[in-house]
Amino acid sequence: MRRIVIAALCIAANAHAATPSFPTRPIRLLVHFPAGSSTDVIGRVLAERASMTLGQTIVVDNRPGADGAIAAVELKRSAPDGYTLLLATNSPMSGVPVMKKSPPYDVTQDFTPITDVGRYTFFVYVNQQGPAKTLQELVAQAKAHPGTLTYAAGNVTGQLSFAQIALASGVDAIHVPYKGEPPAMTDLVAARVDAMVATAGTGLPYVQTGKLRALAVITQRRSPALPDVPTVREAGFPQFSIEPWAGLFGPVRMPRGVVETLNREFVAAMKNPDVSKTLASQYFPFSPSTPETLGTLVKRQLEVHREIARAAGLKPD
């Protein structure tokens, strides 16, 4: 019996030794925005820091387009070995499944959550020359002139965030779609549209030069970028529920040990003071988590987006 036990232990040890440690080669990090975008900058800084402790280079691979669906499909088709990852936002993970009749993936079945990464800072902007100085004043203006308020949106988050505000206040607002935030912001500055929900990186330069006014911020807490601007909830919408989030994912059926290694190193990267200092200008508070917590967030925000789209009468295309 003793010989059998020893033999079994030797076999187990040899099997373990024969399994290569992770990682043994470079890792590819898909980013569904162009180089130089806020998400790209965040991804590159985190990749560089995590590479130091993983001992392998993490190469950022930009795959923009289709609200992130192109990159998400690439991840879905990749081997579940931990060498292809995706830094995804709520656009492909919450928006695409709701706004597409035939989504090219199932966010709850086709991916492996690794860690929550953080929250984007979105503001509600209006033209500085407009009469509204608060979100409630914008609502009052819209109610005084029914069917005239227009809002620009360069992404799903901007569209559904404003739609939720309009629904909660009983305002009939007209959605004006754009292919990205920059052209939408150009028209807001030119007063060709009345309002817009957009990121801090896109809108703050115009606030600082006096061309736009920020009425509220789409975050749980006020942003250090504009500490005098209230949150949407403080501005009279306590049930506001959209979270502009980002998380790290791999393909489905990744080995648990690989997931734990990646979680550990990316969480450590987010907690590194140098990383926080480098990304201070992005106004992107980190929210590292367990894989399970990210999985819960995905399901919760999917339902939030679906509920708002349904209530607003938005039809999938």
Backbone torsions as a table, in degrees:
resi	resn	phi	psi	omega
1	MET	NA	-41.7	-179.0
2	ARG	-62.0	-39.5	179.6
3	ARG	-65.5	-36.4	-179.8
4	ILE	-65.1	-43.5	179.5
5	VAL	-62.1	-46.1	-179.4
6	ILE	-62.0	-43.0	179.4
7	ALA	-61.8	-41.5	179.5
8	ALA	-63.7	-40.5	178.8
9	LEU	-64.8	-39.0	179.3
10	CYS	-65.3	-41.8	179.0
11	ILE	-62.3	-44.1	-179.7
12	ALA	-62.9	-42.1	-179.5
13	ALA	-64.4	-43.0	179.4
14	ASN	-65.4	-38.3	178.6
15	ALA	-63.5	-40.4	179.0
16	HIS	-65.6	-42.4	-179.0
17	ALA	-65.8	-30.6	-177.5
18	ALA	-76.8	-14.7	179.1
19	THR	-86.7	115.5	-177.1
20	PRO	-64.2	145.2	177.3
21	SER	-72.1	156.9	-178.9
22	PHE	-108.9	135.0	-2.1
23	PRO	-96.8	156.3	177.9
24	THR	-115.5	0.5	178.0
25	ARG	-153.7	170.6	-177.8
26	PRO	-59.2	150.7	179.5
27	ILE	-108.4	141.8	178.0
28	ARG	-102.6	126.9	178.0
29	LEU	-110.7	108.5	177.8
30	LEU	-75.4	137.0	175.5
31	VAL	-129.8	125.8	-173.7
32	HIS	-92.1	28.6	171.8
33	PHE	-130.7	160.4	-179.3
34	PRO	-68.1	162.1	174.9
35	ALA	-59.0	137.4	-179.8
36	GLY	95.0	-13.5	177.0
37	SER	-71.7	165.7	-179.2
38	SER	-58.2	-46.3	-179.6
39	THR	-63.7	-37.7	178.0
40	ASP	-63.6	-44.6	179.5
41	VAL	-62.2	-45.7	178.8
42	ILE	-60.7	-45.8	-179.6
43	GLY	-61.6	-41.8	-178.0
44	ARG	-68.1	-39.7	179.7
45	VAL	-66.8	-44.5	178.8
46	LEU	-66.1	-39.7	179.7
47	ALA	-62.7	-41.5	-179.6
48	GLU	-64.4	-43.0	-179.1
49	ARG	-68.6	-45.7	-179.9
50	ALA	-64.7	-32.5	178.5
51	SER	-59.9	-35.1	-177.1
52	MET	-62.0	-39.9	-176.7
53	THR	-91.1	-25.9	177.1
54	LEU	-77.0	-24.1	179.5
55	GLY	81.2	10.8	177.1
56	GLN	-138.6	147.5	179.1
57	THR	-68.9	138.4	171.5
58	ILE	-107.8	114.1	-175.1
59	VAL	-96.8	123.5	178.6
60	VAL	-80.2	129.1	-179.1
61	ASP	-121.0	105.4	-177.4
62	ASN	-78.5	122.8	178.8
63	ARG	-131.0	69.8	-177.0
64	PRO	-75.2	163.8	174.1
65	GLY	119.7	152.1	174.7
66	ALA	56.9	39.6	179.2
67	ASP	56.0	31.5	177.3
68	GLY	91.6	-5.2	-176.7
69	ALA	-66.1	-32.0	179.8
70	ILE	-61.5	-47.6	179.8
71	ALA	-67.7	-38.6	-179.1
72	ALA	-65.5	-39.0	177.1
73	VAL	-66.3	-38.4	176.6
74	GLU	-60.3	-41.5	178.2
75	LEU	-65.4	-44.4	-179.1
76	LYS	-56.2	-36.9	-176.6
77	ARG	-84.7	-4.8	-175.9
78	SER	-83.5	158.0	176.7
79	ALA	-66.4	139.5	-177.5
80	PRO	-83.0	53.8	-175.6
81	ASP	-110.0	1.7	178.7
82	GLY	89.9	1.2	-177.7
83	TYR	-96.7	-0.6	170.9
84	THR	-132.8	121.9	-178.3
85	LEU	-126.4	167.3	177.9
86	LEU	-136.5	125.8	169.1
87	LEU	-89.9	100.0	-171.8
88	ALA	-107.7	146.7	173.7
89	THR	-104.0	-178.9	179.4
90	ASN	-71.3	-9.5	177.0
91	SER	-61.5	-57.7	178.4
92	PRO	-76.9	-26.3	-173.8
93	MET	-92.0	-24.6	178.8
94	SER	-117.1	-40.4	-174.3
95	GLY	-78.8	-51.5	-177.3
96	VAL	-57.6	-45.6	179.6
97	PRO	-61.2	-24.6	-178.3
98	VAL	-91.9	-36.8	-172.2
99	MET	-95.4	0.2	177.8
100	LYS	-114.0	134.2	178.7
101	LYS	-63.3	-40.2	-178.8
102	SER	-126.9	79.5	179.7
103	PRO	-58.0	141.2	-177.2
104	PRO	-79.7	7.2	179.2
105	TYR	-162.7	164.2	175.7
106	ASP	-111.3	111.6	-172.8
107	VAL	-64.4	-23.8	-179.1
108	THR	-91.8	-7.9	-176.2
109	GLN	-121.1	-25.5	-170.1
110	ASP	-99.8	-2.2	-175.9
111	PHE	-133.7	158.6	176.1
112	THR	-109.9	113.5	175.9
113	PRO	-65.4	140.3	178.8
114	ILE	-115.7	-54.6	174.9
115	THR	-161.1	142.9	166.0
116	ASP	-61.1	145.8	-179.7
117	VAL	-112.6	-48.7	-179.9
118	GLY	174.1	-170.1	-176.7
119	ARG	-125.1	133.6	175.8
120	TYR	-80.3	149.0	178.0
121	THR	-98.1	108.1	176.2
122	PHE	-107.6	141.2	174.9
123	PHE	-118.0	156.0	167.7
124	VAL	-90.3	117.9	-176.9
125	TYR	-111.6	148.1	168.9
126	VAL	-135.8	163.8	176.8
127	ASN	-67.2	139.0	-177.7
128	GLN	-59.0	-28.2	-177.3
129	GLN	-81.8	-9.4	-179.7
130	GLY	-73.3	162.9	-175.5
131	PRO	-77.1	-23.2	-173.7
132	ALA	-76.9	125.7	176.5
133	LYS	-110.6	-7.9	175.6
134	THR	-137.9	165.8	178.8
135	LEU	-66.4	-36.7	178.3
136	GLN	-66.5	-34.0	176.7
137	GLU	-68.5	-35.4	176.7
138	LEU	-64.9	-40.5	178.0
139	VAL	-64.6	-44.6	179.7
140	ALA	-62.2	-39.3	178.1
141	GLN	-61.9	-43.2	-179.6
142	ALA	-66.2	-37.9	179.6
143	LYS	-70.9	-30.6	179.2
144	ALA	-72.7	-22.7	-179.3
145	HIS	-132.6	73.0	-174.0
146	PRO	-55.2	138.9	174.8
147	GLY	75.6	13.0	-177.7
148	THR	-112.2	-18.0	-176.7
149	LEU	-73.0	124.0	178.5
150	THR	-111.4	140.8	175.7
151	TYR	-131.3	134.4	179.2
152	ALA	-87.0	152.7	175.7
153	ALA	-148.8	127.8	179.0
154	GLY	-103.7	1.5	178.6
155	ASN	-161.5	171.8	-177.5
156	VAL	-63.1	-38.6	-179.5
157	THR	-61.0	-44.9	178.9
158	GLY	-63.0	-41.2	-179.0
159	GLN	-65.5	-52.2	-175.3
160	LEU	-72.9	-30.3	177.4
161	SER	-63.3	-47.3	179.4
162	PHE	-69.2	-35.4	178.1
163	ALA	-61.3	-37.8	179.3
164	GLN	-68.1	-38.7	177.2
165	ILE	-63.7	-44.2	180.0
166	ALA	-63.2	-42.0	178.9
167	LEU	-62.6	-45.6	-176.7
168	ALA	-65.9	-27.9	-176.7
169	SER	-100.6	-4.1	-179.4
170	GLY	72.4	28.9	-178.2
171	VAL	-97.3	138.4	175.8
172	ASP	-94.1	94.2	-177.1
173	ALA	-104.4	147.9	-176.9
174	ILE	-102.0	119.8	179.6
175	HIS	-80.8	129.3	176.2
176	VAL	-117.0	105.4	-175.3
177	PRO	-79.4	147.7	176.6
178	TYR	-136.5	157.5	176.5
179	LYS	-90.2	70.3	179.5
180	GLY	112.4	160.7	-177.1
181	GLU	-71.3	-39.4	-175.7
182	PRO	-55.6	-49.2	179.3
183	PRO	-66.6	-32.5	177.2
184	ALA	-65.7	-42.5	179.9
185	MET	-64.4	-36.2	177.6
186	THR	-59.5	-42.9	179.9
187	ASP	-72.2	-30.8	176.0
188	LEU	-67.6	-42.5	178.2
189	VAL	-61.8	-36.4	179.6
190	ALA	-83.0	2.0	178.6
191	ALA	64.2	28.5	174.7
192	ARG	-84.6	-15.1	170.3
193	VAL	-132.5	162.4	-172.0
194	ASP	-91.0	-32.9	-173.0
195	ALA	-154.2	170.4	-179.5
196	MET	-167.5	142.4	169.1
197	VAL	-103.2	119.8	-175.7
198	ALA	-150.1	169.3	-176.8
199	THR	-70.2	160.4	177.4
200	ALA	-62.7	-41.1	-177.3
201	GLY	-61.2	-33.8	-179.2
202	THR	-81.3	-40.6	-171.7
203	GLY	-95.2	-30.0	-174.3
204	LEU	-58.4	-39.6	178.5
205	PRO	-56.8	-33.9	179.2
206	TYR	-77.1	-30.3	174.4
207	VAL	-66.7	-42.7	-178.0
208	GLN	-67.3	-27.0	178.4
209	THR	-95.6	5.4	174.6
210	GLY	80.8	16.6	-179.4
211	LYS	-94.4	-26.0	178.9
212	LEU	-127.4	162.2	175.8
213	ARG	-125.3	134.2	176.6
214	ALA	-95.4	124.6	-176.6
215	LEU	-96.1	-30.6	-177.8
216	ALA	-162.3	160.5	179.1
217	VAL	-116.6	139.9	-177.2
218	ILE	-91.6	64.8	177.3
219	THR	-143.3	167.9	178.8
220	GLN	-68.4	-34.4	-179.0
221	ARG	-125.0	161.0	176.9
222	ARG	-60.9	149.7	-177.9
223	SER	-91.7	138.2	174.9
224	PRO	-63.3	-16.4	177.4
225	ALA	-64.6	-40.1	178.7
226	LEU	-142.4	77.4	-172.6
227	PRO	-64.4	-18.0	179.3
228	ASP	-85.4	-8.1	-179.4
229	VAL	-88.0	126.4	-177.4
230	PRO	-72.8	160.9	170.7
231	THR	-72.6	163.5	178.0
232	VAL	-59.7	-38.1	179.6
233	ARG	-66.2	-41.4	176.5
234	GLU	-65.3	-28.7	-177.0
235	ALA	-81.5	6.5	174.5
236	GLY	114.5	11.9	-179.5
237	PHE	-129.5	70.6	-174.3
238	PRO	-64.2	-19.7	-178.7
239	GLN	-93.3	6.9	-179.0
240	PHE	-59.1	130.9	-167.1
241	SER	-128.6	-5.5	179.5
242	ILE	-75.6	134.6	175.7
243	GLU	-119.1	114.1	175.2
244	PRO	-75.3	94.3	-169.2
245	TRP	-112.6	167.8	172.2
246	ALA	-139.5	145.8	180.0
247	GLY	-147.0	164.4	-179.8
248	LEU	-105.4	130.0	-176.0
249	PHE	-132.2	156.7	169.2
250	GLY	-125.8	178.1	175.7
251	PRO	-67.4	163.8	178.2
252	VAL	-65.4	153.7	176.8
253	ARG	68.3	33.5	172.7
254	MET	-73.4	144.3	176.8
255	PRO	-60.0	138.9	-176.9
256	ARG	-59.2	-37.9	-180.0
257	GLY	-63.2	-37.8	178.1
258	VAL	-67.3	-42.2	178.0
259	VAL	-60.3	-43.7	-178.8
260	GLU	-65.3	-38.9	178.3
261	THR	-64.1	-47.5	-179.8
262	LEU	-65.4	-40.5	177.7
263	ASN	-59.8	-47.9	-178.0
264	ARG	-59.2	-45.7	-174.0
265	GLU	-76.1	-35.9	178.2
266	PHE	-74.5	-34.5	174.4
267	VAL	-63.3	-43.2	177.9
268	ALA	-61.5	-38.8	178.9
269	ALA	-63.2	-41.4	-180.0
270	MET	-67.2	-27.3	-179.0
271	LYS	-88.4	-3.6	-178.4
272	ASN	-74.0	127.5	-177.4
273	PRO	-59.7	-35.6	-179.9
274	ASP	-65.4	-37.2	177.4
275	VAL	-64.8	-46.1	179.4
276	SER	-60.2	-40.7	-179.9
277	LYS	-66.1	-43.2	-178.9
278	THR	-63.2	-36.6	-175.1
279	LEU	-97.7	11.7	-177.5
280	ALA	-57.4	-36.6	-177.0
281	SER	-72.0	-11.3	-179.8
282	GLN	-84.7	-12.8	-178.4
283	TYR	48.8	54.9	-176.3
284	PHE	-127.9	88.9	179.8
285	PRO	-66.9	130.6	179.1
286	PHE	-74.6	151.9	175.3
287	SER	-143.9	62.1	-178.5
288	PRO	-57.8	148.2	-174.4
289	SER	-152.9	179.1	170.5
290	THR	-77.8	161.5	174.4
291	PRO	-58.2	-37.4	-178.4
292	GLU	-65.2	-38.6	178.9
293	THR	-64.4	-41.0	176.9
294	LEU	-63.8	-41.7	178.2
295	GLY	-58.7	-39.7	178.0
296	THR	-66.0	-41.3	178.1
297	LEU	-60.8	-43.8	179.8
298	VAL	-57.2	-48.6	-178.5
299	LYS	-65.6	-41.0	-178.2
300	ARG	-65.5	-47.1	-178.3
301	GLN	-71.5	-28.0	174.6
302	LEU	-61.5	-43.3	178.7
303	GLU	-68.3	-37.9	178.0
304	VAL	-61.6	-48.5	-179.8
305	HIS	-63.0	-41.7	-179.5
306	ARG	-63.9	-41.9	-179.3
307	GLU	-64.3	-43.2	-179.0
308	ILE	-67.7	-43.5	178.9
309	ALA	-60.5	-41.2	179.9
310	ARG	-66.0	-46.5	-178.7
311	ALA	-65.4	-33.5	-178.7
312	ALA	-83.6	-5.8	179.6
313	GLY	73.9	24.5	-179.8
314	LEU	-79.7	124.6	-176.5
315	LYS	-94.2	131.7	175.3
316	PRO	-61.3	146.3	178.0
317	ASP	-107.4	NA	NA
